[in-house]
Amino acid sequence: MKKFPNALVIMIGFIFLSAILTYIIPQGQYERITNPETNQVTVVPNSYKLVDAEPISIFKTMLSIPEGIVDRADLIALILLIGGCFYVIEKTGALKEGITYLTVKLKGKEEIVLILVSIIFLIAGALMGLQEEIIAMMPVLLYLTSRLGYNAFVAIAISFGSAILGASFSPINPFAVVIAQKETGLEFLSGSEFRLIIMFIAFVVWMFMIIRYANKNKIEKLVEKNELTEKVSIRSILILTLVGVAFVVLIIGMMKYNWGFNEMSAEFFALGILVGLIGKLGMNGTIETYIDGFKELVFAAMIVGFASSISIILKQGMIIDSIIYGLFKPMQYLPKSLAAISMMVSQSVLHFPVSSYSGQAILTMPILAPLSDLIGVSRQVCVLAYQYGAVMMDLIYPTQGALMAIIAIAGIPFDKWFKFIFKFTLVILSVGAIAIVVAVYIGI
């Protein structure tokens, strides 16, 4: 029996498929204007036109791979430096000691742990669109779930899955709803009450599915030899406290000081050095452990870079706007509720080639806002259709670098992941679709 292609093979396949599409799909583009005050680029509605452009050659296709890696250099640095930091923390024994103590104390209450971890990631996803940062946390999460008697699918569902759910249904995700509302001329936080209610419902459904799956597919709990469970050492408490403080600083930095990937990388690199010294690894030992951590995550980092190449090819081949035009133009002839659902479905489809959901908001909202007015659907509903349709697809599309990196670390082939997550995603999308129909009828 042949093995299913690994994540990097899949990425290379989609890179070449993207290049082939530039020979098939007509090239076209919308006009764009730049706001001189904010430097924000906005699409001009009803300005689509066909253009003469060269399809992407084999040389440009190959060139897109290093270009994609360079384009995501800040994120790749984040993955390596945060991953190295957690590798150092793990080497000190503090994580294992803390997780072992926690799982022993909560024996028989495993479902509560799943809910608590999921809530943490749901909030992080809702507040700051947490996604790529989870790549470096996966070894820790896999260890936690193995101690609880759950498999790798559960580890990803409670972390990455919950974060994506939070990002999708959030009233304040700065990379999704905030950008989309700004592009459509809506007030910040407008419609928040409705979004919070739907997010709560979606999370309850999500947790029901996860717990049901987890209990049906339990594995033998991981037990360390000669493990001590009576207490956690002072050194480990200090290290774990520093990790907790680092995450608080991270949230403050992102929310108040607009931190990017480089600031996060710097913080966690410093944390790794400090933890290594406290954990008595020494300076040489700490750096050598960092290097081992880099080795573990190079594959995941490269997947993110290769995924970026797909977007580069589609943009250079000038077919992204043609795909948008083809998806959204027919909606003006549909009834209101059906048009709103079609918007969500089209946003879901479009997210396959447009891997950045913030970029997708900037691309589509200026086009869909006037179309919504024409159809008689509120712009708030238009934003809901984008949120629920686009962001949730990060759980299922192989063009998402973070997803592919995470399942690679967990040792899960994409075909098995797809089989697991498809039903979960479909159910949550159904919740979103029902919410959109309700929003149309109540006139939010």
C-alpha positions in Angstrom: 0.0 0.0 0.0 1.4 3.4 -1.0 1.9 6.1 1.6 -0.1 9.3 1.3 2.2 12.2 0.2 3.7 14.1 3.1 3.1 17.8 3.7 6.0 19.1 1.6 5.1 16.9 -1.4 1.5 18.2 -1.2 2.8 21.8 -1.1 5.0 21.2 -4.2 2.1 19.7 -6.0 -0.1 22.8 -5.3 2.7 25.1 -6.3 2.8 23.5 -9.8 -1.0 23.3 -10.0 -1.1 27.1 -9.3 1.3 27.7 -12.1 -0.8 25.5 -14.5 -3.9 27.5 -13.6 -2.3 30.7 -14.9 -2.5 29.0 -18.3 -6.2 28.1 -17.9 -7.9 30.9 -16.0 -8.2 34.3 -17.9 -6.0 37.0 -16.4 -7.8 40.0 -15.0 -7.7 42.6 -12.2 -9.6 45.2 -10.3 -8.4 48.7 -10.0 -6.9 49.6 -6.6 -6.4 52.9 -4.9 -4.1 53.7 -2.0 -5.1 55.9 0.9 -2.3 58.5 1.3 -2.8 58.8 5.0 -2.9 55.1 6.0 -1.1 53.6 2.9 -4.0 51.1 2.8 -4.8 49.6 -0.6 -8.5 49.3 -1.4 -10.1 47.5 -4.3 -12.4 49.7 -6.5 -15.8 48.0 -6.9 -17.1 47.1 -10.5 -13.6 47.8 -11.9 -12.7 44.3 -13.0 -11.3 44.0 -16.5 -9.3 41.4 -18.5 -5.6 42.1 -18.9 -2.8 40.7 -21.0 -0.3 38.9 -18.8 2.2 36.2 -19.2 1.4 32.8 -17.5 3.9 31.7 -14.9 6.9 29.9 -16.5 8.7 26.9 -15.0 11.6 29.1 -14.0 9.3 31.6 -12.2 7.5 28.6 -10.5 10.8 27.4 -9.1 11.8 30.9 -8.2 8.6 31.3 -6.2 9.8 28.7 -3.7 12.8 30.8 -2.3 10.6 33.9 -2.7 7.9 32.3 -0.6 10.4 31.4 2.1 11.9 34.9 2.2 8.4 36.4 2.2 7.6 34.5 5.4 11.0 34.9 7.0 9.7 36.6 10.0 7.2 33.8 10.7 9.9 31.1 10.0 12.1 32.9 12.6 9.2 32.9 15.0 8.6 29.2 14.6 12.3 28.3 15.1 12.9 30.7 18.0 9.7 29.9 19.9 10.2 26.2 19.1 13.7 26.3 20.3 12.6 28.1 23.5 10.0 25.3 24.3 12.7 22.7 23.5 14.9 24.3 26.2 12.0 24.5 28.6 11.3 20.8 28.0 15.0 19.9 28.5 14.9 21.5 32.0 12.2 18.9 32.9 9.9 21.7 34.2 7.2 21.1 31.6 7.0 17.3 32.2 7.1 17.8 35.9 4.3 20.4 35.8 2.1 18.4 33.3 2.7 15.2 35.3 1.6 16.9 38.5 -1.4 18.4 36.8 -2.6 15.2 35.2 -2.2 13.2 38.3 -4.1 15.7 40.4 -6.9 15.9 37.8 -7.1 12.1 37.3 -10.8 11.3 36.4 -11.4 14.9 35.3 -9.7 14.7 31.9 -12.7 16.3 30.1 -12.3 19.4 32.3 -8.7 19.7 31.1 -9.9 19.5 27.5 -12.5 22.2 28.1 -10.1 24.5 29.9 -7.3 24.2 27.3 -9.9 24.8 24.5 -11.2 27.9 26.2 -7.7 29.3 26.5 -7.0 28.8 22.8 -10.5 30.0 21.9 -9.9 33.3 23.7 -6.4 33.6 22.1 -7.9 33.0 18.7 -10.7 35.6 19.3 -8.4 38.3 20.7 -5.3 38.0 18.4 -5.9 35.4 15.7 -3.5 33.0 17.3 -2.5 30.4 14.7 1.1 30.0 13.6 2.4 30.4 17.1 0.8 27.1 18.0 3.2 25.2 15.8 6.0 25.6 18.4 3.6 24.5 21.2 2.6 21.3 19.6 5.2 19.0 21.3 4.0 20.2 24.7 0.3 19.8 23.8 0.9 16.3 22.4 2.6 15.3 25.7 -0.3 16.7 27.7 -3.0 14.8 25.8 -0.9 11.6 25.8 -0.8 11.9 29.6 -4.6 12.3 29.6 -5.1 9.2 27.4 -6.0 11.1 24.2 -4.5 10.9 20.8 -2.8 13.6 18.6 -6.1 14.5 16.8 -7.5 15.7 20.2 -4.3 17.7 20.9 -4.7 19.6 17.6 -8.5 20.0 18.0 -8.4 21.6 21.4 -5.5 24.0 20.5 -5.3 24.9 16.8 -9.0 24.0 16.2 -10.3 26.0 19.1 -8.1 29.0 18.1 -9.5 28.9 14.6 -13.0 28.7 15.9 -12.4 31.7 18.1 -10.8 33.7 15.2 -13.7 32.8 12.9 -16.6 33.7 15.3 -14.8 36.6 17.2 -16.3 40.1 17.4 -12.8 41.6 17.8 -10.2 39.5 15.8 -8.0 42.3 14.4 -7.0 40.3 11.4 -10.6 39.3 10.4 -13.7 41.1 11.6 -12.0 44.4 12.4 -10.4 44.6 8.9 -13.6 43.5 7.2 -15.8 46.0 9.1 -13.4 48.8 8.3 -13.4 47.8 4.6 -17.2 47.9 4.5 -17.6 51.1 6.5 -19.1 49.5 9.6 -18.3 50.7 13.1 -15.8 48.8 15.3 -17.6 46.3 17.5 -20.9 46.7 15.8 -22.9 43.5 15.9 -20.7 42.1 18.8 -23.6 40.8 20.9 -24.9 38.7 18.0 -21.3 37.4 17.3 -20.7 36.5 21.0 -23.9 34.5 21.2 -23.1 32.6 18.0 -19.5 32.0 19.2 -20.8 30.5 22.5 -23.2 28.2 20.6 -20.4 27.2 18.1 -18.0 26.5 21.0 -20.5 24.3 22.9 -21.1 22.3 19.7 -17.3 22.1 19.1 -16.6 20.8 22.6 -19.4 18.3 22.4 -17.9 16.8 19.2 -14.3 16.8 20.6 -15.2 15.2 23.9 -17.4 12.6 22.2 -14.5 11.7 19.8 -11.9 11.8 22.6 -13.8 9.4 24.8 -14.5 7.0 21.9 -10.9 6.9 20.9 -8.9 6.8 24.1 -5.4 5.5 24.1 -3.2 4.1 26.9 -2.1 7.0 29.2 1.6 7.8 29.0 3.3 7.1 32.3 6.9 8.1 32.9 9.2 5.7 34.8 9.8 6.6 38.4 7.8 9.8 38.0 7.4 12.0 41.1 3.9 13.4 41.6 4.0 14.6 45.1 5.0 18.2 44.3 6.7 20.4 41.7 10.2 21.6 42.5 10.9 25.3 43.2 13.0 25.5 40.1 10.2 24.1 37.9 7.7 26.5 39.5 10.0 29.4 38.7 10.4 28.3 35.1 6.7 27.7 34.6 5.9 31.1 36.2 8.3 32.8 33.8 6.6 31.0 30.8 3.2 32.2 32.1 4.5 35.8 32.5 5.9 35.6 29.0 2.5 34.9 27.5 0.9 37.7 29.5 3.6 40.1 28.1 3.0 38.7 24.7 -0.7 39.5 24.8 -0.1 43.0 26.2 2.5 43.6 23.4 0.2 42.4 20.7 -2.9 44.3 21.9 -1.3 47.5 23.2 1.9 47.9 21.3 1.1 46.2 18.0 3.8 43.6 18.3 4.6 41.6 15.2 6.4 38.3 14.8 9.9 39.8 15.3 9.0 41.1 18.8 7.5 37.8 19.8 10.6 35.9 18.5 12.9 38.3 20.5 10.9 37.8 23.7 10.9 34.0 23.5 14.5 33.8 22.6 15.4 35.7 25.7 13.0 33.5 27.7 14.8 30.4 26.4 18.2 31.6 27.4 17.0 32.6 30.9 15.1 29.3 31.4 18.2 27.4 30.3 20.4 29.1 32.8 17.8 28.7 35.6 17.5 25.0 34.6 21.3 24.5 35.0 21.9 23.7 31.4 24.7 26.4 31.2 25.2 28.7 28.3 26.7 26.1 26.0 24.1 23.6 26.9 21.3 26.0 26.4 22.5 27.0 22.9 23.1 23.4 21.9 19.5 22.6 23.1 18.3 25.5 21.0 20.1 24.0 18.0 18.4 20.7 18.6 15.0 22.5 18.8 15.8 24.2 15.4 16.4 20.8 13.8 13.0 19.5 15.0 11.1 22.4 13.5 13.0 23.1 10.2 10.5 20.9 8.3 7.5 22.7 9.8 9.1 26.1 9.0 9.8 25.2 5.4 6.2 24.1 4.9 5.0 27.6 5.8 7.5 29.1 3.3 6.4 26.7 0.5 2.7 27.6 1.2 3.5 31.2 0.7 4.8 30.4 -2.8 1.3 29.4 -3.9 0.0 32.9 -3.2 3.0 34.5 -5.0 2.3 32.5 -8.2 -1.4 33.3 -8.2 -0.7 37.0 -7.7 2.1 37.2 -10.3 -0.1 35.2 -12.7 -2.9 37.8 -12.2 -5.7 35.2 -11.7 -6.7 36.0 -8.1 -9.1 38.8 -9.2 -10.5 36.6 -11.9 -11.4 33.9 -9.4 -13.1 36.6 -7.1 -15.0 38.0 -10.0 -16.2 34.5 -11.1 -17.3 33.6 -7.6 -19.2 36.7 -6.6 -20.7 38.1 -9.8 -23.6 35.6 -10.0 -24.9 36.4 -6.5 -26.8 39.5 -7.5 -29.5 37.3 -9.1 -30.2 35.3 -6.0 -32.8 35.8 -3.2 -31.4 37.4 0.0 -30.9 34.4 2.3 -29.5 32.3 -0.6 -27.2 35.1 -1.6 -25.9 35.4 1.9 -25.2 31.7 2.2 -23.6 31.8 -1.3 -21.3 34.5 0.0 -20.2 32.3 2.8 -19.6 29.3 0.4 -17.7 31.5 -2.1 -15.5 32.9 0.7 -14.8 29.3 1.7 -13.8 28.3 -1.8 -11.7 31.5 -2.3 -9.7 30.8 0.8 -8.1 27.8 -0.9 -5.9 30.0 -3.1 -6.0 33.1 -0.8 -4.3 31.6 2.3 -4.3 34.9 4.3 -7.8 35.6 5.7 -6.8 39.2 6.4 -5.7 39.6 2.8 -9.0 38.0 1.7 -11.0 40.6 3.6 -9.1 43.4 1.9 -9.6 41.8 -1.5 -13.3 40.9 -1.2 -15.0 43.3 1.2 -14.9 46.4 -1.2 -16.4 44.2 -3.9 -19.1 42.5 -1.7 -20.2 45.6 0.2 -21.9 47.3 -2.8 -23.1 43.9 -4.0 -24.8 43.4 -0.6 -26.5 46.8 -0.9 -27.8 45.8 -4.4 -29.1 42.4 -3.1 -30.7 43.9 0.0 -28.4 42.1 2.5 -26.9 44.2 5.2 -23.1 44.8 5.2 -23.0 43.2 8.7 -24.3 39.9 7.2 -21.7 40.3 4.4 -18.9 40.4 7.1 -20.4 37.4 8.9 -20.4 35.4 5.6 -16.7 36.3 5.2 -15.8 35.4 8.8 -17.5 32.1 9.0 -16.7 31.0 5.5 -13.1 32.0 5.1 -11.5 31.6 8.5 -12.9 28.2 9.4 -11.2 26.8 6.2 -7.8 27.2 7.9 -8.7 23.9 9.6 -9.1 21.9 6.4 -7.2 23.3 3.4 -3.7 21.9 2.6 -2.6 25.3 1.3 -2.5 26.5 5.0 1.1 26.4 6.1 0.3 26.4 9.8 -2.1 23.5 9.5 0.3 21.4 7.5 3.2 22.2 9.8 1.1 21.2 12.9 -0.1 17.9 11.5 3.5 17.2 10.3 4.8 17.6 13.9 2.0 15.4 15.2 2.9 12.7 12.6 -0.6 12.8 11.0 -0.8 12.4 7.2 -3.1 14.9 5.6 -5.6 12.3 4.3 -6.2 11.1 7.9 -6.5 14.6 9.2 -9.0 15.5 6.5 -11.1 12.5 7.3 -11.1 13.5 11.0 -11.8 17.2 10.6 -14.2 17.3 7.7 -17.3 16.4 9.7 -16.3 18.8 12.5 -15.8 21.7 10.1 -19.0 20.9 8.2 -21.0 21.0 11.4 -19.5 24.4 12.5 -20.1 25.8 9.0 -23.7 24.7 9.4 -23.9 26.7 12.6 -22.5 29.7 10.8 -25.0 29.3 7.9 -28.0 29.1 10.3 -26.6 32.2 12.1 -26.4 34.1 8.7 -30.0 33.2 7.8 -31.2 34.4 11.3 -29.1 37.6 10.8 -30.8 38.2 7.5 -34.3 37.8 9.0 -33.7 39.8 12.2 -31.9 42.5 10.2 -28.7 43.0 12.1 
